[in-house]
Amino acid sequence: VMRGDRLVGIVSERDYARKVILQGRSSAQTAVSEIMSSPPLTVGPDTDVFDCMRLCTDSRIRHLPVVTDERVVGVISIGDLVKEVIDAQAEQIEQLQRYITS
């Protein structure tokens, strides 16, 4: 959720389900500001993959806005992070196998 160029919150499917559907509220009568998670958790573009994974896991969130100078420059998902870890581990295993067989 943006206010001008500034990120002020995030609305997820989980927010909608818990704060609208499960409470029997009307979608048409509920403002986004009432259900958004605010302030949003964010990371910078130089944040380590493992730090991002830890933040997602500890906070039970699936998406992290990437912010530079208070501007959103991207969004990273838990799926992006898991894929990166799997790719890095596969590469390390391949290097170890080459080392062992050489």
OpenMM code with the backbone's topology and positions (N, CA, C; nanometers):
from openmm import Vec3, app, unit

residues = "VAL MET ARG GLY ASP ARG LEU VAL GLY ILE VAL SER GLU ARG ASP TYR ALA ARG LYS VAL ILE LEU GLN GLY ARG SER SER ALA GLN THR ALA VAL SER GLU ILE MET SER SER PRO PRO LEU THR VAL GLY PRO ASP THR ASP VAL PHE ASP CYS MET ARG LEU CYS THR ASP SER ARG ILE ARG HIS LEU PRO VAL VAL THR ASP GLU ARG VAL VAL GLY VAL ILE SER ILE GLY ASP LEU VAL LYS GLU VAL ILE ASP ALA GLN ALA GLU GLN ILE GLU GLN LEU GLN ARG TYR ILE THR SER".split()
positions = [
    Vec3(0.0858, -0.1153, 0.0000),
    Vec3(0.0000, 0.0000, 0.0000),
    Vec3(0.0909, 0.1223, 0.0000),
    Vec3(0.0712, 0.2079, -0.0974),
    Vec3(0.1560, 0.3257, -0.1133),
    Vec3(0.0764, 0.4523, -0.0815),
    Vec3(0.1468, 0.5459, -0.0215),
    Vec3(0.0922, 0.6809, -0.0051),
    Vec3(0.1906, 0.7698, -0.0797),
    Vec3(0.1522, 0.8054, -0.2014),
    Vec3(0.2455, 0.8740, -0.2889),
    Vec3(0.3544, 0.7766, -0.3288),
    Vec3(0.4789, 0.8130, -0.3039),
    Vec3(0.5917, 0.7250, -0.3343),
    Vec3(0.6382, 0.6453, -0.2127),
    Vec3(0.5685, 0.6587, -0.1017),
    Vec3(0.6118, 0.5958, 0.0233),
    Vec3(0.5310, 0.4702, 0.0542),
    Vec3(0.6006, 0.3628, 0.0887),
    Vec3(0.5361, 0.2379, 0.1287),
    Vec3(0.4848, 0.2529, 0.2708),
    Vec3(0.3539, 0.2322, 0.2902),
    Vec3(0.2962, 0.2487, 0.4239),
    Vec3(0.2397, 0.1188, 0.4810),
    Vec3(0.2251, 0.0164, 0.3971),
    Vec3(0.1712, -0.1098, 0.4468),
    Vec3(0.1685, -0.2157, 0.3389),
    Vec3(0.1313, -0.3355, 0.3798),
    Vec3(0.1171, -0.4485, 0.2880),
    Vec3(-0.0138, -0.5186, 0.3197),
    Vec3(-0.0859, -0.5577, 0.2153),
    Vec3(-0.2073, -0.6369, 0.2317),
    Vec3(-0.1823, -0.7719, 0.1658),
    Vec3(-0.1961, -0.8774, 0.2435),
    Vec3(-0.1763, -1.0123, 0.1913),
    Vec3(-0.3094, -1.0865, 0.1889),
    Vec3(-0.3088, -1.2021, 0.1245),
    Vec3(-0.4274, -1.2876, 0.1261),
    Vec3(-0.4629, -1.3233, 0.2700),
    Vec3(-0.3602, -1.3451, 0.3503),
    Vec3(-0.3807, -1.3808, 0.4910),
    Vec3(-0.4494, -1.2659, 0.5659),
    Vec3(-0.4059, -1.1419, 0.5410),
    Vec3(-0.4704, -1.0254, 0.6041),
    Vec3(-0.6181, -1.0212, 0.5672),
    Vec3(-0.6446, -1.0411, 0.4383),
    Vec3(-0.7835, -1.0363, 0.3905),
    Vec3(-0.8666, -1.1472, 0.4542),
    Vec3(-0.8131, -1.2683, 0.4549),
    Vec3(-0.8880, -1.3812, 0.5096),
    Vec3(-0.9169, -1.3626, 0.6581),
    Vec3(-0.8155, -1.3211, 0.7334),
    Vec3(-0.8314, -1.3091, 0.8785),
    Vec3(-0.9103, -1.1871, 0.9221),
    Vec3(-0.8934, -1.0775, 0.8502),
    Vec3(-0.9518, -0.9518, 0.8968),
    Vec3(-1.0801, -0.9122, 0.8260),
    Vec3(-1.1128, -0.9817, 0.7180),
    Vec3(-1.2380, -0.9523, 0.6487),
    Vec3(-1.3277, -1.0756, 0.6516),
    Vec3(-1.2853, -1.1817, 0.5855),
    Vec3(-1.3701, -1.3003, 0.5711),
    Vec3(-1.4048, -1.3627, 0.7064),
    Vec3(-1.3033, -1.3946, 0.7869),
    Vec3(-1.3284, -1.4630, 0.9143),
    Vec3(-1.4038, -1.3762, 1.0149),
    Vec3(-1.3976, -1.2459, 0.9991),
    Vec3(-1.4703, -1.1574, 1.0898),
    Vec3(-1.6068, -1.1184, 1.0334),
    Vec3(-1.6419, -1.1744, 0.9171),
    Vec3(-1.7727, -1.1482, 0.8580),
    Vec3(-1.7914, -1.0053, 0.8102),
    Vec3(-1.6805, -0.9385, 0.7777),
    Vec3(-1.6889, -0.8004, 0.7315),
    Vec3(-1.7180, -0.7975, 0.5823),
    Vec3(-1.7666, -0.6868, 0.5361),
    Vec3(-1.7932, -0.6654, 0.3946),
    Vec3(-1.6696, -0.6079, 0.3263),
    Vec3(-1.6313, -0.6676, 0.2146),
    Vec3(-1.5162, -0.6168, 0.1394),
    Vec3(-1.5401, -0.4729, 0.0955),
    Vec3(-1.6598, -0.4454, 0.0510),
    Vec3(-1.6922, -0.3120, 0.0006),
    Vec3(-1.6909, -0.2065, 0.1113),
    Vec3(-1.7117, -0.2495, 0.2348),
    Vec3(-1.7190, -0.1561, 0.3463),
    Vec3(-1.5887, -0.1476, 0.4273),
    Vec3(-1.4867, -0.2252, 0.3887),
    Vec3(-1.3627, -0.2306, 0.4645),
    Vec3(-1.2515, -0.1591, 0.3892),
    Vec3(-1.1937, -0.0604, 0.4520),
    Vec3(-1.0821, 0.0130, 0.3917),
    Vec3(-0.9543, -0.0702, 0.4013),
    Vec3(-0.8718, -0.0593, 0.3006),
    Vec3(-0.7430, -0.1296, 0.2995),
    Vec3(-0.6620, -0.0927, 0.4231),
    Vec3(-0.6677, 0.0314, 0.4641),
    Vec3(-0.5903, 0.0761, 0.5805),
    Vec3(-0.6309, 0.0028, 0.7087),
    Vec3(-0.7513, -0.0531, 0.7114),
    Vec3(-0.7976, -0.1259, 0.8295),
    Vec3(-0.7394, -0.2664, 0.8380),
    Vec3(-0.6982, -0.3229, 0.7267),
    Vec3(-0.6512, -0.4613, 0.7279),
    Vec3(-0.5041, -0.4774, 0.6929),
    Vec3(-0.4391, -0.3719, 0.6456),
    Vec3(-0.2991, -0.3839, 0.6037),
    Vec3(-0.2072, -0.4017, 0.7228),
    Vec3(-0.0959, -0.4692, 0.6983),
    Vec3(0.0095, -0.4811, 0.7985),
    Vec3(0.0963, -0.3561, 0.7880),
    Vec3(0.1071, -0.2850, 0.8989),
    Vec3(0.1808, -0.1597, 0.8971),
    Vec3(0.2467, -0.1386, 1.0327),
    Vec3(0.3682, -0.0912, 1.0358),
    Vec3(0.4565, -0.0600, 0.9233),
    Vec3(0.5072, -0.1886, 0.8599),
    Vec3(0.5334, -0.1848, 0.7309),
    Vec3(0.5788, -0.3055, 0.6626),
    Vec3(0.7242, -0.3389, 0.6956),
    Vec3(0.7529, -0.4679, 0.6993),
    Vec3(0.8923, -0.5113, 0.7115),
    Vec3(0.9549, -0.4975, 0.5739),
    Vec3(1.0748, -0.4415, 0.5685),
    Vec3(1.1423, -0.4220, 0.4403),
    Vec3(1.2883, -0.4630, 0.4537),
    Vec3(1.3515, -0.4818, 0.3387),
    Vec3(1.4955, -0.5083, 0.3341),
    Vec3(1.5567, -0.4176, 0.2292),
    Vec3(1.6885, -0.4042, 0.2365),
    Vec3(1.7609, -0.3296, 0.1348),
    Vec3(1.8132, -0.4246, 0.0293),
    Vec3(1.8564, -0.3725, -0.0837),
    Vec3(1.9044, -0.4585, -0.1920),
    Vec3(2.0299, -0.5374, -0.1565),
    Vec3(2.1025, -0.4973, -0.0541),
    Vec3(2.2242, -0.5682, -0.0143),
    Vec3(2.2012, -0.6676, 0.0993),
    Vec3(2.0763, -0.6848, 0.1425),
    Vec3(2.0471, -0.7774, 0.2518),
    Vec3(2.0757, -0.9200, 0.2075),
    Vec3(2.1425, -0.9946, 0.2929),
    Vec3(2.1793, -1.1328, 0.2670),
    Vec3(2.0553, -1.2216, 0.2527),
    Vec3(2.0629, -1.3207, 0.1637),
    Vec3(1.9518, -1.4137, 0.1396),
    Vec3(1.9097, -1.4826, 0.2696),
    Vec3(2.0062, -1.5255, 0.3489),
    Vec3(1.9729, -1.5954, 0.4731),
    Vec3(1.9063, -1.5020, 0.5744),
    Vec3(1.9458, -1.3754, 0.5768),
    Vec3(1.8784, -1.2783, 0.6640),
    Vec3(1.7335, -1.2576, 0.6196),
    Vec3(1.7127, -1.2536, 0.4891),
    Vec3(1.5760, -1.2396, 0.4362),
    Vec3(1.4919, -1.3619, 0.4731),
    Vec3(1.5510, -1.4818, 0.4584),
    Vec3(1.4786, -1.6038, 0.4941),
    Vec3(1.4439, -1.6050, 0.6423),
    Vec3(1.5384, -1.5649, 0.7245),
    Vec3(1.5147, -1.5606, 0.8692),
    Vec3(1.4010, -1.4638, 0.9019),
    Vec3(1.4018, -1.3478, 0.8388),
    Vec3(1.2972, -1.2480, 0.8619),
    Vec3(1.1601, -1.3017, 0.8191),
    Vec3(1.1549, -1.3646, 0.7020),
    Vec3(1.0285, -1.4228, 0.6542),
    Vec3(0.9791, -1.5318, 0.7491),
    Vec3(1.0695, -1.6194, 0.7900),
    Vec3(1.0322, -1.7305, 0.8773),
    Vec3(0.9877, -1.6807, 1.0140),
    Vec3(1.0670, -1.5941, 1.0742),
    Vec3(1.0347, -1.5444, 1.2083),
    Vec3(0.9059, -1.4627, 1.2097),
    Vec3(0.8818, -1.3899, 1.1016),
    Vec3(0.7642, -1.3013, 1.0953),
    Vec3(0.6442, -1.3672, 1.0299),
    Vec3(0.6639, -1.4891, 0.9781),
    Vec3(0.5578, -1.5642, 0.9094),
    Vec3(0.4973, -1.4835, 0.7951),
    Vec3(0.5886, -1.4318, 0.7108),
    Vec3(0.5454, -1.3587, 0.5919),
    Vec3(0.6063, -1.4240, 0.4698),
    Vec3(0.5476, -1.3977, 0.3539),
    Vec3(0.5953, -1.4610, 0.2310),
    Vec3(0.6549, -1.3635, 0.1312),
    Vec3(0.6429, -1.2341, 0.1579),
    Vec3(0.6949, -1.1330, 0.0647),
    Vec3(0.7620, -1.0205, 0.1425),
    Vec3(0.8750, -0.9735, 0.0877),
    Vec3(0.9485, -0.8629, 0.1478),
    Vec3(0.9728, -0.7547, 0.0430),
    Vec3(0.9240, -0.6348, 0.0672),
    Vec3(0.9581, -0.5244, -0.0225),
    Vec3(1.1071, -0.4912, -0.0089),
    Vec3(1.1694, -0.4622, -0.1205),
    Vec3(1.3087, -0.4186, -0.1221),
    Vec3(1.3059, -0.2674, -0.1414),
    Vec3(1.3649, -0.1958, -0.0460),
    Vec3(1.3531, -0.0500, -0.0427),
    Vec3(1.4922, 0.0147, -0.0432),
    Vec3(1.5058, 0.1177, -0.1259),
    Vec3(1.6260, 0.2005, -0.1301),
    Vec3(1.5830, 0.3457, -0.1227),
    Vec3(1.6417, 0.4197, -0.0292),
    Vec3(1.6080, 0.5621, -0.0134),
    Vec3(1.4573, 0.5846, -0.0058),
    Vec3(1.3901, 0.4981, 0.0730),
    Vec3(1.2451, 0.5051, 0.0948),
    Vec3(1.1627, 0.4794, -0.0312),
    Vec3(1.2258, 0.4274, -0.1360),
    Vec3(1.1546, 0.3920, -0.2598),
    Vec3(1.1545, 0.2413, -0.2754),
    Vec3(1.0385, 0.1849, -0.3103),
    Vec3(1.0291, 0.0417, -0.3362),
    Vec3(1.0937, 0.0145, -0.4716),
    Vec3(1.1951, -0.0726, -0.4703),
    Vec3(1.2654, -0.1065, -0.5942),
    Vec3(1.2384, -0.2502, -0.6359),
    Vec3(1.1663, -0.3253, -0.5519),
    Vec3(1.1324, -0.4629, -0.5853),
    Vec3(1.0642, -0.5318, -0.4699),
    Vec3(1.0256, -0.6558, -0.4949),
    Vec3(0.9659, -0.7404, -0.3920),
    Vec3(1.0272, -0.8786, -0.4083),
    Vec3(1.0713, -0.9364, -0.2978),
    Vec3(1.1281, -1.0708, -0.3013),
    Vec3(1.0352, -1.1642, -0.2251),
    Vec3(1.0157, -1.2830, -0.2784),
    Vec3(0.9252, -1.3787, -0.2151),
    Vec3(1.0042, -1.4905, -0.1486),
    Vec3(0.9398, -1.5612, -0.0593),
    Vec3(1.0034, -1.6757, 0.0052),
    Vec3(1.0416, -1.7786, -0.1013),
    Vec3(0.9633, -1.7902, -0.2072),
    Vec3(0.9973, -1.8814, -0.3165),
    Vec3(1.1264, -1.8418, -0.3855),
    Vec3(1.1474, -1.7113, -0.4056),
    Vec3(1.2729, -1.6622, -0.4643),
    Vec3(1.3911, -1.7005, -0.3752),
    Vec3(1.3727, -1.6844, -0.2453),
    Vec3(1.4796, -1.7118, -0.1501),
    Vec3(1.5130, -1.8602, -0.1448),
    Vec3(1.4101, -1.9442, -0.1398),
    Vec3(1.4322, -2.0890, -0.1361),
    Vec3(1.5024, -2.1354, -0.2628),
    Vec3(1.4610, -2.0838, -0.3768),
    Vec3(1.5251, -2.1214, -0.5036),
    Vec3(1.6724, -2.0836, -0.5020),
    Vec3(1.7051, -1.9668, -0.4526),
    Vec3(1.8446, -1.9229, -0.4468),
    Vec3(1.9280, -2.0145, -0.3568),
    Vec3(1.8733, -2.0521, -0.2428),
    Vec3(1.9454, -2.1414, -0.1517),
    Vec3(1.9653, -2.2784, -0.2161),
    Vec3(1.8625, -2.3315, -0.2785),
    Vec3(1.8733, -2.4618, -0.3454),
    Vec3(1.9767, -2.4567, -0.4569),
    Vec3(1.9743, -2.3514, -0.5379),
    Vec3(2.0726, -2.3372, -0.6465),
    Vec3(2.2149, -2.3291, -0.5914),
    Vec3(2.2342, -2.2536, -0.4838),
    Vec3(2.3671, -2.2390, -0.4244),
    Vec3(2.4151, -2.3717, -0.3674),
    Vec3(2.3266, -2.4460, -0.3036),
    Vec3(2.3646, -2.5754, -0.2475),
    Vec3(2.3966, -2.6758, -0.3578),
    Vec3(2.3198, -2.6753, -0.4650),
    Vec3(2.3458, -2.7660, -0.5769),
    Vec3(2.4824, -2.7364, -0.6386),
    Vec3(2.5154, -2.6091, -0.6510),
    Vec3(2.6456, -2.5710, -0.7057),
    Vec3(2.7584, -2.6159, -0.6133),
    Vec3(2.7391, -2.5991, -0.4834),
    Vec3(2.8412, -2.6401, -0.3875),
    Vec3(2.8603, -2.7922, -0.3909),
    Vec3(2.7528, -2.8675, -0.3998),
    Vec3(2.7611, -3.0138, -0.4083),
    Vec3(2.8365, -3.0551, -0.5341),
    Vec3(2.8062, -2.9904, -0.6445),
    Vec3(2.8746, -3.0208, -0.7710),
    Vec3(3.0244, -2.9932, -0.7593),
    Vec3(3.0611, -2.8814, -0.6985),
    Vec3(3.2030, -2.8489, -0.6810),
    Vec3(3.2730, -2.9508, -0.5907),
    Vec3(3.2059, -2.9927, -0.4847),
    Vec3(3.2643, -3.0920, -0.3944),
    Vec3(3.2815, -3.2265, -0.4646),
    Vec3(3.1840, -3.2634, -0.5470),
    Vec3(3.1951, -3.3901, -0.6217),
    Vec3(3.3115, -3.3859, -0.7201),
    Vec3(3.3286, -3.2719, -0.7854),
    Vec3(3.4422, -3.2574, -0.8790),
    Vec3(3.5746, -3.2640, -0.8045),
    Vec3(3.5795, -3.2028, -0.6884),
    Vec3(3.7013, -3.2025, -0.6073),
    Vec3(3.7362, -3.3467, -0.5636),
    Vec3(3.6354, -3.4191, -0.5188),
    Vec3(3.6558, -3.5562, -0.4704),
    Vec3(3.7016, -3.6474, -0.5832),
    Vec3(3.6470, -3.6333, -0.7011),
    Vec3(3.6804, -3.7226, -0.8121),
    Vec3(3.8060, -3.6818, -0.8875),
    Vec3(3.8602, -3.5640, -0.8559),
    Vec3(3.9827, -3.5232, -0.9287),
    Vec3(4.1093, -3.5603, -0.8587),
] * unit.nanometer
topology = app.Topology()
chain = topology.addChain("A")
for resn in residues:
    res = topology.addResidue(resn, chain)
    for name in ("N", "CA", "C"):
        topology.addAtom(name, app.Element.getBySymbol(name[0]), res)
